[in-house]
Amino acid sequence: MELQNAIRTRRSVRLYLSDAVPPGILKRIFECVRMAPSANNTQPWHFYVIREPALKSKIAKMSYGHRFLAQAPIVVVCCGKSYAAPYGWLGNQMYLLDCAAAMDHLTLAARNEGLGTCWVSDFDQDGIKRLLKLPAGYDVIMLTPLGWPATENFFKETRVRRPLQNMVTEIA
């Protein structure tokens, strides 16, 4: 698929088929994630790929009503480790932007494969950290279901967006 098409047709999917995601597709997606940029090439992320139904259900319950997480064949948990950035106003929060870039690579690579995702950032951080027994220093940054959309013709061009002239100022 052409990149522009993947960007224009990526949508938040909240209804999934139970069909498994083949390992080869999952590997291709994470090869794209691996290429995401990070400050000083720190790569502060670690991803948990959750297929176990009981664990997906627990994560969904800790995600304040996002029950569709448990419906997808996979829940991806993006975790990040803070690091001291020697520059910039973000300081030790730079890992949040790094992880966001990696998640964006994931969602676009998934769309390229015909899979759906949905950024979920509303969850019980401490509960999921305990559930997954995260190593010290890691935070849960974002969750996404990953699977085949249950709705046919789901991937239409993204709905209404602000016009360019309302979001870009060019200074010559």
For each residue, the residues with C-beta under 8 A, 3 or more apart:
1: 5 6 111 112
2: 5 6
3: 6 7 108
4: 7 8
5: 1 2 8 9
6: 1 2 3 9 10 108 111 112
7: 3 4 10 108
8: 4 5 157 158
9: 5 6 111 155 156 157 158
10: 6 7 107 108 111 117 155 158
11: 116 154 155 156 158
12: 117 118 119
13: 16 116 117 118 145 147 149 151 154
14: 68 118
15: 68 71 149 150 151
16: 13 68 71 72 73 116 145 147 148 149 150
17: 73 147 148 149 150
18: 71 73 147
19: 73 147 148
20: 73
21: 25 26 73 74 115 146 147 148
22: 25 26
23: 26 27
24: 27 28
25: 21 22 28 29 113 115
26: 21 22 23 29 30 49 74
27: 23 24 30 31
28: 24 25 31 32 109 113
29: 25 26 32 33 106 109 110 113 115 146
30: 26 27 33 34 47 106
31: 27 28 34 35
32: 28 29 35 36 105 106 108 109 112
33: 29 30 36 45 47 102 105 106 109
34: 30 31
35: 31 32 105
36: 32 33 43 45 98 101 102 104 105
37: 98 101
38: 41 42 43 44 45 95 98 101 102
39: 42 85 88 94 97 98
40: 85
41: 38
42: 38 39 83 94 95 98
43: 36 38 98
44: 38 80 81 82 83 95 98 99
45: 33 36 38 78 79 80 81 95 98 99 102 141
46: 79 80 81 138
47: 30 33 76 77 78 79 106
48: 76 77 79 132
49: 26 74 76
50: 55 56 59 74 75 76 77
51: 56 73 74
52: 55 56
53: 56 57 70
54: 57 58
55: 50 52 58 59 131
56: 50 51 52 53 59 60 69 70 72 75
57: 53 54 60 61 70
58: 54 55 61 62 131
59: 50 55 56 62 63 69 70 75 77 123 128 131 143
60: 56 57 63 66 67 68 69 70 75
61: 57 58
62: 58 59 123 124 127 128 131
63: 59 60 66 69 120 122 123 124 143
64: 122 123 124
65:
66: 60 63 69 120 122 123 143
67: 60 70 71
68: 14 15 16 60 71 72 118 145
69: 56 59 60 63 66 72 75 120 143 145
70: 53 56 57 59 60 67 75
71: 15 16 18 67 68 145 147
72: 16 56 68 69 75 116 145 146 147
73: 16 17 18 19 20 21 51 146 147 148
74: 21 26 49 50 51 145 146 147
75: 50 56 59 60 69 70 72 143 144 145 146
76: 47 48 49 50 106 117 143 144 145 146
77: 47 48 50 59 128 132 140 142 143
78: 45 47 99 102 103 106 140 141 142 143 144
79: 45 46 47 48 99 132 134 138 139 140 141
80: 44 45 46 95 96 98 99 138 139 141
81: 44 45 46 95 137 138 139
82: 44 92 93 95 137 139
83: 42 44 92 94 95
84: 91 92
85: 39 40 88 90 91 92 94
86:
87:
88: 39 85 91 94
89:
90: 85 93 94 96 97
91: 84 85 88 94
92: 82 83 84 85 95
93: 82 90 96 97
94: 39 42 83 85 88 90 91 97 98
95: 38 42 44 45 80 81 82 83 92 98 99 141
96: 80 90 93 99 100 141
97: 39 90 93 94 100 101
98: 36 37 38 39 42 43 44 45 80 94 95 101 102
99: 44 45 78 79 80 95 96 102 103 141 142
100: 96 97 103 104 141 142
101: 36 37 38 97 98 104 105
102: 33 36 38 45 78 98 99 105 106
103: 78 99 100 106 107 119 141 142 144
104: 36 100 101 107 108
105: 32 33 35 36 101 102 108 109
106: 29 30 32 33 47 76 78 102 103 109 110 117 144
107: 10 103 104 110 111 117 119 144
108: 3 6 7 10 32 104 105 111 112
109: 28 29 32 33 105 106 112 113
110: 29 106 107 113 115 116 117 146
111: 1 6 9 10 107 108 114 115 116 117 155
112: 1 6 32 108 109
113: 25 28 29 109 110
114: 111 148 155
115: 21 25 29 110 111 146 147 148 149
116: 11 13 16 72 110 111 145 146 147 148 149 154
117: 10 12 13 76 106 107 110 111 144 145 146
118: 12 13 14 68 144 145
119: 12 103 107 142 144
120: 63 66 69 123 142 143 144 145
121: 142 143
122: 63 64 66
123: 59 62 63 64 66 120 127 128 140 143
124: 62 63 64 127 128
125: 128 129 139 140
126: 129 130
127: 62 123 124 130 131
128: 59 62 77 123 124 125 131 132 140 143
129: 125 126 132 134 138 139 140
130: 126 127 133
131: 55 58 59 62 127 128
132: 48 77 79 128 129 140
133: 130
134: 79 129 138 139 140
135: 138
136:
137: 81 82
138: 46 79 80 81 129 134 135
139: 79 80 81 82 125 129 134
140: 77 78 79 123 125 128 129 132 134 143
141: 45 78 79 80 95 96 99 100 103
142: 77 78 99 100 103 119 120 121
143: 59 63 66 69 75 76 77 78 120 121 123 128 140
144: 75 76 78 103 106 107 117 118 119 120
145: 13 16 68 69 71 72 74 75 76 116 117 118 120
146: 21 29 72 73 74 75 76 110 115 116 117
147: 13 16 17 18 19 21 71 72 73 74 115 116
148: 16 17 19 21 73 114 115 116
149: 13 15 16 17 115 116 154 155
150: 15 16 17
151: 13 15 154
152:
153: 156
154: 11 13 116 149 151
155: 9 10 11 111 114 149
156: 9 11 153
157: 8 9
158: 8 9 10 11 161
159:
160:
161: 158
162: 166 167
163: 166 167
164: 167 168
165: 168
166: 162 163
167: 162 163 164
168: 164 165
169:
170:
171:
172:
